[in-house]
């Protein structure tokens, strides 16, 4: 059984503290009781023998002549040795059983002081799921998933947007949930929706999967791909107020706007900077569009805020962003130390069982 105890004193060093007896006084009490019981039994047996001898003396004793040779008879001598050996073995079995039972009752345990280190980084993954990006979103989600494999203790969120935004999952350190949702997104974007036939039953499953994952991102029918609004919404995913946690947004878009947003990309980037958030960018368009006004604007905005910028096909994207996010704030917060006590009764239970088994075998042989 593993038992977390109250916060450990600060003087304890984190790590294994070794094995010990949780209630040593109980083991001492068992030993004292057994010794007292043994002494009482010996004293009572001695009194009985003394009374028996006095009774024989009062009645007279009949001595048998020429009986001293019995001690020299091999069979009799062997029987006496066996009897005494069994007596000693029985005593040993009793002592072993008592020590085993007493130790189990006293709770042998192993103590470990654990100090959880809490990651101090919050990362929001911000993904453009507009029509011009769907051919790249699956691969970008795979990039996100690879990045999550490198994190420990960080909180991750995913927000997707087109004309409106949807939070797929808020900031969390439940990496099982994160991986499941990212995998669902990869599956949803596995086929380019532009190639799906919305009138075909064959494509119905893929269409439903895509529509379910992107539900809520196209509430404004008069616009699409509102990059600034999507980024501004991602900036609001973080906790309000001052915090010791570093903040990063990893935005993936082709910066192709089709509508009239509330925030331009530059205005949204200003909002991001005002909330002490670092913006990193992944350009999700084709490499053929590198150098276009939209791509250049996107790069300039990201790099002006001190963030990293990569093309979607850049093999260094994952490694570079992970290194930068980790380097932003390498400080970790130590949680209160926790003492974990693990019961270790197995060995001593086996000792008690072995002693009891030996005692039963001896008793059986003595009855023969």
N, C-alpha and C positions, 0 to 999 in steps of 0.2 A: 504494500500500500504506500502510495506517495502522498505525503501531507505537506501542503505549503503552510508555513507558520507565519507569524507576524513579521514585520520588517526587521531585518537583522541589524544589530548594532553596527555603527559605522566602522568600528575597529576590526570587524571581520574582513578577511581577505577573500575576494570572490574566488570560487573554485571548490573542489572537493575538500571536506574537512576531516575525512576518515570515518571509520566505524567506531561506534560507541554503544554503551548501554543507557537507554533513556531513563530507566528507573532502577538504578543499581541498588537502592535500598530494599527493593522487593526481592532481588536475588539474595541479598544478605539475610532478609527475614526468612526466606525459604530454607536457607542453609541452617540458620539458628533453630528453626522449628524442627527440622529433620534431626539435627544433632541432639536436641532436647528429647525428641521422641526416642532416638536410639539409646540415649543414656537412661531414660526411664525404663525402656524395655530390658536393658542389661541389668539394671538394679532389681527389677521385679523378678527376672529369671534367676538371679543370684539368690534372692530371698526364697524362691520356691525350692531351689536346690538345697539351701540350708535347712528348710523345714523338712524336706524329704530325708536328708541325712539324719536329722535328729529323730525322725520317726523310725528309721531303720535301727538306729542305736537303741531306741527304747524297746523295740521288739526283738532285738538281737539280730546279729548278722551271721549268716551261714557262709563260711569260707570253703571254697572248693580246692582240694589239694591237687598239686601237679597241673595247675592251669596257666602257669606263667609262659609256657611254651607257645601259647596261642599267638602272642605278639610276633613270633618268629615264623609262623605259618605264612608262606608267600601269598596265598589267596586272601587270607584275612588282612595281611599288611597292605595288599593292593586295594582292598575294599576301604580300609581306613584312609589311605592316601586319596582315593577317589572321592570319598565323602568330604574330606577336608578341602580338597580342590574345588568341589562343587560349592561348599560353603563360602569359600573366598570368591569364587566366580559370582555367586548370588549377591554377595556384598558389593562387589564391583558393579554388577548390573544395576543394583539399587542406587548406588551413588551416581552412576552415569545418568540414569533416568531422572533422578532428582535434579542434578545439575542442568540437564537439558530442559526439563520442564520449568525450572526456576529461571533459566536464562530467557526462554521464550516469553514467560510471564513478565520479565523485566524489560522486554522490547529491545532487542538488538537492532540498531538502526545505522544507516549511512547518511551523513549530513553533507549537504552541498549548498553553498551560498551562490545564488544566481543574481546577476545584475543585468537586466535587459538594457540594451542600448537602443535608444529610439532615434531612427533617422530623422533629420531635421529638414528634409527637403519635400516640397510639394510640387508636383509636375502635372500640368493639365495638357492633355493631348487634344489638339484642336484641328478637326478634319473637315475640309470642304467636300461635300458630297453632291455638288451640282453636276449637271450633265456632262460638262467638259472635263470633270475629274474622275468620273466613275471607272474609266479604264485604268486609272492609276491607284485608286483607293485601296484595292485589295493588297497590292504590294506595299503601300505605305503602312497599312495596318500590320503587315508582317514585320516591317521595320520597327513599329511601336512594340510589337511582341518581343522582338529580339532585345530591345532596350530594357523591357521589364525584367528579362532574365538576368540583367546585370544589377538590378536594384535590390536593396535589402533595408527595409524600414521606411523607405520613401512612401508617401501617399500619392496615388495616381488617380486622375480623373480623365474621362473622355467625353468631349462635346462635339457633336457633328452639326453641320449647318448647311443650309442652302439659302432660301429667302428668310427662314426662321431657324432657330436652334433647338436641338434636343440634347439633354444630358443623358448619355448612355449609362454612365455610372459616376457618382460624385467622388470626391477625394476619399480614397480608401487604401488600406494596406492589405486588403484581402486579395492576394495575388491569384488565388484560385478563381475568384469571380472575374478578375481582370483578364486572365488568360481565356476564360470561357467566352467573355463578351468580345474580345478581340478576334478569337477564332470564329465566332458567329459572324462578325463583320467581314472577315476574309472570305467565308463561305458565301455571304450575301453578294459580295462584289466579285466572286470568282468568275462569273460570266458578265461580259459587258452588257448592261441593260439596253444599250442602243441596238444590240443585235437580237434581242428577244422579241418574239412575235406575241403581242398582247392578246391576240385572238386565237392563239394556239393552245390547246389543252396540254400539249407536250411541254410547253414552257411555263405552265401555270404554277408549278411548285417553285421554280426559280424566281418567277415574278413576285409571288407572295412573300418569299423569303426576303427579297430586296425591298419590297414595299414595307414589310414589317420593321426591318432594321432602320429604314430612313423615314419612318412615320413621324410627322411633326416638324419636318424640315422644309415643307413647302406650303405653309399656311397662307402665305401671301402669293396669290396666283399672278399678280401683276409684276413680279420681279423674281430674280434668281441670282444665286451666287453673290450675295451681299457680304463681301469679305470683311469690311470694317465692322458691320454689325455682329457677324459671327465671332470675330476676334474680341470685340467688347464684351460679348456674353461670356467668353472663356475667361476674361479677366475678372469676372464677377463670381467665378467658381471658388475663389480662395476665401479663407476666413476673413472676417472683418477685423479691423483694428490692428494694433502692433503685434508682431509675432517674431519669435526667434528663428522661425523656419524660413529657409530660402524658397523663392518662388520662381518657377519657370513655366513658360508656355512653349510648346512645340507645335507650330502652325504648319499645316500642309495645304497648299492651295496653288492654283495657277494664276491667281490675281486677275481673273477675267470677270469683270463685274457686268451684270445684265440687269440693271434696275437703278433705283434711286435710294441709296442706303442712308440711314441716319448718321452713321459714322463713316468717314472715309478711312482708308487704310492708315494714313498718317495720323488722323485724329484718334483712331483706336490704339495705335502704337503709343501715342502720348498718354492715353488713359492707362495703358499697361505700365509705362514707365512711372507714372504718378503713384501707382500702387506697389512700387518697388518690385516689379516683376521683370525678369529677363525674357526676351522674346527670341526664340530660335526659329528658323524657317527651313522648310523643305519645299522646293519648287516641284509641283506635281505635273507639270506639262511636259510635252516632248522636248528632247534636247534641241530639236530644230527651232524651238521658240526662244532659246537662250539668246539674249541680246535684244529682245523686243521691248518696247516701252513698259509693258506690264511686268515682265521679268526683271528689268533693270530697277523699276520703282520698288518692287518687292525686295530685291537684294539690298538696295540702298536703305530702306526703312529698317530692315533687320540689323544690318551691320552698323547703322547709326546708333542703335540702342545697345551695341556691344554684344549682340548675339551671333551665333554661327549660322551660316547659310549653306545649303547643299541642294544639289539636284537630286531628284528621286532615285536616279540610277547610280548615284555616287556610292561606291562601296565603303567609303570612309564615313558615311553619314552617321551610322549607328555608333561606331567607336568614337568619333569626334564629339558628338553631342553628349554621350555618356560621360566622357572624360570631363567635359566642360561643366555639366550639371554637378558631377561629383566634386569638382574643384571649387565650385562656387562657395560651398560652406562645408568644410570637412569636419566641422564640430559635431559631436554627438552628445546627446543628453543622457545621463545615467539615471535610470529609474531607481527607486528605493530598493536596496538589496532585499532579497527574499530568501529565507531559509527553507530548503526543500529537504524533508526528512523521509527517507525510504526505509520501510521495515524490512529486515533481513532475517525472518524466522526459519527459513528453510533448513539451514545447516543444523541449527540447534534442535529443531523438531526431529530431524533424522537421528541426532544424537540421543534424544529422549526415547525415540522409538527403538533404537538399537539396544539401549539399556533395559527397556521394558521387555523386549524380546529375549534378551539374555536371561533376565530374571525368570521369565516363564519357562524357558528351557531347563534351567537349573531346578526349578520347583518340580517340573515333570520328571526329571531324572531322579530326584531325591525320593519321589513317591514310588519309584520302581522297587 
